[in-house]
Amino acid sequence: MNSFNFISLTLNSTEIPMFSTAIAGSLPKPEWLAETNKLWPKWQAEGDALLQAKADATLLWIKAQEDAGLDVIGDGEQSRQHFVHGFLEQVEGIDFENKVTMGIRNNRYDAQVPQVIAPLKLKGRVHAFEAQLARAHTKKKLKFTLPGPMTIVDTVADRFYGKGKDAVQGRIDMAFAFAELLNQEALALQADGVDIIQFDEPAFNVYLDEAADWGVKALERAAQGLTCTTAVHICYGYGIEANNNWKKTLGDEWRQYEKVLPALAKSSIQQVSLECYHSHVPPEMMALLEGKDVMVGVIDVASDVIETPEQIADTIGMALKYVPKNRLIACTNCGLAPMSREVAVKKLEALAAGAALARTRYA
């Protein structure tokens, strides 16, 4: 099996409801596709068998999201081993054979990362397979995620762009080089029929001054020319031990958003995804995003406890003090990839039920 034929569907013309629902991005990979409960899982097959397994998992999660009642559907990143490296695998100038250990997210944890050794160039399309597959199998709004330029820069070792330069300038030059490649793929995804393109930038919550200084500009370069909805996701990371331990060091108030949200409010990016439920982010931070749609995290990805509809509706009600009704989207705090499939499904169902309850309360 070397190719798939996709049949286009006629999209629903109805508007999505108030407090529409969406996931941040990733969903758990089934055990027959990859190792479970891991951020960098090993694939269970290769070649055509792996391609088929990726397609099957993507369709499984599209169906699960629709059955749960979500309004915006994603591919669950089932075809990517990792949300950053899945993009990098299709980029020339990167050495994956000789990975090095490097501290990422300001040395929060070590990761095996590829090295940038030459000018960056796309080998071809990156995510055409899964985007076209998803578009052909849902009539609902389709969101597709890409890593943001700053987060990519923080997840590779530079052996090229920083040579003979100030270290900061090397990072900036490399970020804008990646932004150009991201823009090429984003424009192609738009042509595939994707409705929302979201760039994931957890690094914005780590390198606060740099994010406000040049990170948002690099993000806008990645989104240049897009006429579909553009979004950025900024969180405190997956529910893994290293991230959970880091959060414990942040004190009673997490004010990292305070630096970058004003810059995003002035940007061309239309939607911003934030962590909220069970975090220590002061909710008034959301008011810094006047004029933007806000994807409010109402699902905790660091706990297997399933939220009740009442808890989710309460979180939405709290957010409405700072976000207009017509601009609030109920979302997960981050991706659900490291969780069990069973827990993830229940959290999707809770997300839809909680938003439905909020509509009855706050309509």
C-alpha positions in Angstrom: 0.0 0.0 0.0 1.7 3.1 -1.2 -1.2 5.6 -1.5 -4.7 6.3 -0.3 -7.6 7.7 -2.4 -9.6 10.3 -0.4 -13.2 11.2 -1.1 -14.1 14.9 -0.4 -17.1 15.5 1.9 -19.4 18.5 1.7 -18.8 20.6 4.8 -21.6 21.5 7.2 -22.8 25.1 6.6 -24.1 25.6 10.1 -22.1 27.8 12.5 -20.3 26.1 15.4 -22.1 26.8 18.7 -21.2 29.2 21.5 -18.4 27.7 23.7 -17.3 25.4 20.9 -15.0 22.6 21.9 -11.6 21.5 20.6 -8.5 19.6 21.7 -5.1 21.3 22.0 -3.6 18.7 19.6 -2.3 15.3 20.5 -4.1 12.2 21.5 -2.8 8.8 22.8 -1.5 6.4 20.2 -3.1 2.9 20.3 -0.8 0.1 21.5 -0.8 -1.4 18.0 0.6 1.8 16.5 3.2 2.8 19.1 4.4 2.4 22.6 1.8 3.8 25.1 2.2 6.4 27.8 5.3 7.9 26.3 6.2 11.2 24.8 8.6 9.8 22.2 7.1 6.3 21.6 8.6 3.7 19.2 6.5 2.6 16.3 5.2 -0.9 16.3 5.5 -1.4 12.6 7.4 0.0 9.6 6.9 0.6 5.9 3.4 0.2 4.4 2.1 -1.5 7.6 3.1 1.6 9.6 1.4 3.9 7.1 -1.8 1.8 7.4 -1.7 1.8 11.2 -1.3 5.6 11.3 -4.3 6.0 9.0 -6.4 3.6 11.1 -5.4 5.5 14.3 -6.3 8.8 12.8 -9.7 7.6 11.7 -10.3 6.0 15.1 -9.7 9.3 16.8 -11.7 11.4 14.4 -14.7 9.1 15.1 -14.0 9.3 18.9 -14.0 13.1 18.8 -17.2 13.2 16.8 -18.9 10.6 19.0 -17.8 12.7 22.1 -19.5 15.7 20.5 -16.6 18.0 19.8 -17.1 20.8 17.4 -13.6 21.1 16.0 -11.8 17.9 15.0 -8.0 17.2 14.8 -5.9 14.3 13.6 -4.6 13.7 17.1 -1.1 13.8 15.7 -1.2 10.0 15.2 1.3 10.1 12.3 4.0 11.9 14.3 6.3 10.3 16.8 6.6 13.7 18.5 5.0 17.1 17.8 8.3 18.7 16.8 10.3 15.9 15.3 7.3 14.8 13.1 7.9 18.0 11.2 11.7 17.9 11.2 11.8 14.5 9.6 10.9 16.1 6.3 13.5 18.9 6.5 16.8 18.8 4.7 19.8 20.1 6.6 19.0 18.1 9.8 21.1 15.1 10.9 18.8 12.6 12.6 21.5 9.8 12.6 23.7 11.6 15.1 21.4 12.8 17.8 22.8 14.5 20.8 21.6 14.9 24.4 20.5 18.5 25.1 18.6 20.3 27.8 15.4 21.7 26.4 12.9 24.2 27.8 15.7 26.0 29.6 17.2 22.7 30.8 13.9 21.5 32.3 14.7 18.0 31.0 17.2 16.3 28.7 16.2 15.0 25.3 17.8 13.3 22.3 17.7 15.9 19.6 18.8 16.0 16.0 21.4 18.5 14.8 21.0 21.3 12.2 24.1 21.0 10.0 23.2 22.8 6.8 20.7 25.3 5.3 17.2 24.2 5.9 14.9 23.2 3.1 11.7 21.1 2.9 12.1 17.7 1.2 8.5 18.0 0.0 5.1 18.0 1.7 5.2 17.1 5.4 1.7 16.4 6.6 -0.3 16.0 3.3 -1.2 12.3 4.1 -2.9 12.8 7.5 -4.4 16.2 6.7 -6.1 15.0 3.5 -7.2 11.8 5.3 -8.7 13.8 8.1 -10.4 16.3 5.7 -12.0 13.5 3.7 -13.5 11.9 6.9 -15.1 14.7 8.8 -17.6 17.3 7.9 -16.7 19.4 11.0 -14.2 22.2 11.3 -10.7 20.7 11.0 -7.7 22.0 13.0 -4.2 21.0 12.3 -1.2 21.6 14.5 2.4 22.5 13.7 5.3 23.3 16.0 6.2 26.9 16.3 9.5 28.3 15.2 10.8 29.2 18.7 9.9 25.8 20.1 11.6 24.0 17.2 14.8 26.0 17.8 14.6 24.8 21.4 14.3 21.2 20.4 17.3 20.9 18.0 21.1 21.4 18.4 22.4 24.1 16.1 25.7 23.4 14.3 25.1 25.8 11.4 23.2 29.0 11.9 25.1 30.2 15.0 28.6 29.8 13.5 30.5 33.0 13.8 27.6 34.8 15.3 26.2 35.9 18.6 24.4 33.0 20.1 21.1 34.9 20.3 21.3 36.0 16.7 22.0 32.4 15.6 18.8 31.3 17.3 16.8 34.1 15.7 18.2 33.4 12.2 17.4 29.7 12.6 13.9 30.4 13.9 13.1 32.5 10.9 14.5 29.9 8.6 12.1 27.3 10.2 9.3 29.9 10.0 9.7 30.0 6.2 9.4 26.2 6.0 6.4 26.2 8.4 4.7 28.8 6.2 5.2 26.7 3.1 3.6 23.7 4.8 0.8 25.8 6.4 -0.2 27.2 3.0 -0.3 23.7 1.6 -2.4 22.5 4.5 -4.8 25.4 3.9 -5.1 24.2 0.3 -5.9 20.7 1.7 -9.0 22.2 3.3 -7.8 22.7 6.9 -9.9 25.3 8.6 -7.6 26.2 11.6 -3.8 26.0 11.6 -2.4 26.1 15.1 1.3 26.6 16.0 2.4 25.1 19.3 4.8 27.3 21.2 5.4 26.0 24.8 8.8 27.8 24.6 6.9 31.1 24.9 6.3 30.2 28.5 10.0 29.7 29.1 12.0 32.3 27.2 9.7 35.2 28.2 11.7 38.2 26.9 12.7 36.5 23.7 9.2 35.4 23.0 7.9 39.0 23.2 10.9 40.4 21.4 11.2 38.1 18.3 9.2 34.9 19.0 5.9 36.4 18.0 7.4 37.9 14.9 8.8 34.5 13.9 5.3 33.1 14.5 3.7 35.7 12.3 6.2 34.8 9.5 5.1 31.2 9.8 1.4 32.3 9.4 2.1 34.8 6.6 -0.5 34.8 3.8 -2.9 32.4 5.5 -6.6 33.1 5.1 -7.8 30.3 7.3 -8.0 30.8 11.0 -4.6 31.0 12.7 -3.9 30.0 16.3 -1.1 29.5 18.8 -1.0 27.1 21.7 1.0 28.1 24.8 1.0 25.8 27.8 3.0 24.5 30.7 3.7 21.2 29.0 2.4 17.7 28.8 1.5 15.9 32.0 5.0 14.3 32.4 7.0 14.2 35.6 9.6 16.8 34.5 6.9 19.3 33.7 4.9 18.6 36.8 8.1 19.1 38.9 8.8 22.3 37.2 5.4 23.7 37.9 6.0 23.1 41.6 8.8 25.6 41.4 6.7 28.4 39.9 5.0 29.5 43.1 1.4 30.4 43.9 1.0 32.5 40.8 2.1 31.6 37.3 2.6 34.9 35.5 4.6 33.7 32.5 1.8 34.7 30.1 2.1 38.3 31.3 5.1 38.9 29.0 3.9 37.4 25.7 0.1 37.9 25.7 0.3 41.7 25.0 2.6 41.0 22.0 0.1 38.3 20.8 -2.8 40.7 21.2 -1.1 43.1 18.8 -0.3 40.3 16.3 -2.2 38.9 13.4 -2.7 35.5 15.1 -6.5 35.1 15.7 -6.8 32.5 18.4 -4.7 31.8 21.6 -4.8 28.6 23.6 -4.0 28.9 27.3 -3.7 26.6 30.3 -6.3 27.3 32.9 -8.0 24.5 34.9 -5.9 23.3 37.9 -3.2 25.8 37.0 -2.0 28.7 39.0 -2.3 31.1 36.1 -4.2 34.2 37.4 -7.4 34.2 35.3 -7.2 37.9 34.7 -4.3 37.2 32.3 -7.0 36.3 29.7 -8.0 40.0 29.6 -4.7 40.7 28.0 -6.0 39.1 24.8 -8.7 41.6 23.9 -9.8 41.1 20.4 -8.7 37.4 20.2 -10.5 34.2 20.4 -9.3 32.4 23.6 -9.1 28.6 23.8 -9.5 28.2 27.6 -8.0 25.0 29.0 -10.8 23.3 31.0 -9.3 19.8 31.0 -6.3 18.9 33.1 -3.8 16.8 31.1 -1.7 16.1 34.2 -4.3 14.1 36.0 -6.3 10.9 35.2 -9.2 12.2 37.2 -12.1 12.9 34.8 -13.6 16.4 35.1 -17.3 16.7 35.7 -19.5 18.8 33.4 -20.1 21.0 36.4 -16.4 21.7 36.9 -15.9 22.4 33.3 -18.9 24.8 33.2 -17.6 26.5 36.3 -14.2 27.1 34.6 -16.0 28.5 31.6 -18.1 30.8 33.8 -14.9 32.1 35.5 -13.3 32.8 32.2 -16.3 34.7 31.0 -15.3 37.5 33.5 -12.4 38.2 31.1 -13.4 36.7 27.7 -16.6 37.6 25.7 -19.0 34.7 25.1 -18.5 34.8 21.4 -14.7 34.5 21.8 -14.4 31.6 24.2 -13.5 28.1 23.0 -13.4 25.3 25.5 -10.2 23.3 25.1 -7.8 21.0 26.8 -4.8 22.5 28.7 -2.4 20.6 26.4 -2.1 17.5 24.4 -3.4 14.2 25.8 -0.7 12.0 24.2 1.0 10.5 27.3 -2.4 9.5 28.8 -4.2 6.2 28.4 -6.7 5.9 25.6 -9.5 5.2 28.0 -8.9 8.3 30.1 -8.5 10.5 27.0 -11.9 9.3 25.6 -13.6 10.1 28.9 -12.0 13.5 29.0 -13.3 14.3 25.5 -16.8 13.3 26.5 -16.5 15.5 29.6 -15.3 18.4 27.6 -18.4 18.3 25.3 -20.8 17.7 28.2 -19.3 20.6 30.2 -19.5 23.0 27.3 -23.2 22.0 26.7 -23.9 22.7 30.4 -22.2 26.1 30.2 -24.5 27.0 27.2 -27.5 26.4 29.3 -26.1 28.4 32.2 -24.6 31.4 30.4 -26.5 31.7 27.1 
